[in-house]
Amino acid sequence: MERVSMMKKSCKVGGVLLIAFAFAMPSPVKAQPGNAANGQKIFLEKCKKCHGEDGSGNTNFGKSLRAADLRSADVQKKTDADFYLQIDKGKKNMPPFGASLDKTQINDVIAYVRQLGKK
């Protein structure tokens, strides 16, 4: 009988700890919506050389690097997380911009690139 009572207490304590642990865990970070107007300014400063003003990649430098057409369906189907990682860390011929752009600025560029896909 005493053993059953101890088991019940252990289960109650374990359940309380489990619930407390669940609330103590940080919630997953949701993508922050960016400001496309700010993103356009950054894009024109940092991205235009390769991707062109319209995002097509149709510049001499962009063609030589085979820069992606940011307006294309293939590019636009990427997740914001994919865009974020590529802008932050770079990929293939694209240099990383994580050292020169903060999280908000990267999210702003993503918002602007999303608009390019709608044109």
C-alpha positions in Angstrom: 0.0 0.0 0.0 2.8 2.4 0.9 4.5 1.6 -2.4 1.4 2.5 -4.4 1.1 5.8 -2.5 4.8 6.6 -3.3 4.2 5.7 -7.0 1.2 8.1 -7.1 3.3 10.9 -5.6 6.1 10.2 -8.1 3.7 10.4 -11.0 2.2 13.7 -9.7 5.7 15.2 -9.3 6.8 13.9 -12.7 3.7 15.4 -14.3 4.1 18.7 -12.7 7.8 18.8 -13.7 6.9 17.9 -17.3 4.3 20.7 -17.5 6.7 23.2 -16.0 9.4 22.1 -18.4 7.1 22.5 -21.4 6.3 26.1 -20.4 9.9 26.9 -19.7 11.0 25.9 -23.2 11.2 28.8 -25.6 8.6 28.8 -28.3 9.8 28.4 -31.9 10.7 31.8 -33.4 8.3 32.7 -36.1 9.5 34.5 -39.2 9.3 38.2 -38.7 7.5 40.1 -41.4 9.8 42.4 -43.2 9.4 45.9 -44.5 9.5 45.7 -48.3 10.3 49.4 -48.8 13.4 49.1 -46.5 14.2 45.8 -48.3 14.2 47.6 -51.7 16.7 50.1 -50.5 19.0 47.4 -49.2 18.5 45.3 -52.3 19.5 48.2 -54.6 22.6 48.7 -52.5 23.7 45.1 -52.0 22.0 42.9 -54.6 21.4 44.9 -57.7 24.9 44.4 -59.1 24.2 40.7 -59.6 20.4 40.3 -59.6 19.6 43.6 -61.5 17.2 46.3 -60.4 14.3 44.0 -61.4 15.6 40.9 -59.8 16.1 39.1 -63.1 19.8 38.5 -62.8 20.1 40.0 -66.3 23.2 42.1 -65.7 26.7 41.4 -67.1 27.9 40.4 -63.7 24.8 38.5 -62.9 25.0 36.5 -66.2 28.7 35.6 -65.6 27.8 34.3 -62.1 24.5 32.7 -63.3 22.6 34.7 -60.7 19.1 33.5 -60.1 16.0 35.2 -61.5 14.4 36.2 -58.2 11.0 36.6 -59.9 10.9 33.0 -61.1 8.5 30.5 -59.7 11.4 28.2 -58.7 12.9 30.9 -56.6 9.6 32.1 -55.2 8.6 28.7 -54.0 11.5 28.7 -51.5 10.6 29.3 -47.9 11.5 32.5 -46.1 13.9 30.3 -44.0 15.6 29.2 -47.2 16.0 32.8 -48.3 17.2 33.8 -44.9 19.9 31.2 -44.7 21.1 31.9 -48.2 21.4 35.7 -47.6 23.0 35.1 -44.2 25.5 32.4 -45.1 25.7 32.7 -48.9 25.5 29.8 -51.3 27.5 28.8 -54.4 28.4 32.1 -56.1 26.4 34.3 -53.7 28.5 35.8 -51.0 27.2 35.8 -47.3 25.7 39.0 -46.1 25.2 38.0 -42.4 28.1 40.1 -41.3 26.8 43.3 -42.9 23.0 42.9 -42.5 21.2 42.3 -39.3 18.1 40.0 -38.9 15.6 42.8 -39.5 17.4 43.9 -42.7 17.5 40.3 -44.0 13.8 40.0 -43.4 13.2 43.3 -45.2 15.1 42.0 -48.2 13.1 38.8 -48.2 9.8 40.9 -48.1 11.1 42.8 -51.1 12.1 39.7 -53.0 8.6 38.3 -52.4 7.2 41.4 -54.1 9.5 40.9 -57.1 7.7 37.5 -57.7 4.4 39.3 -57.9 5.4 41.6 -60.7 
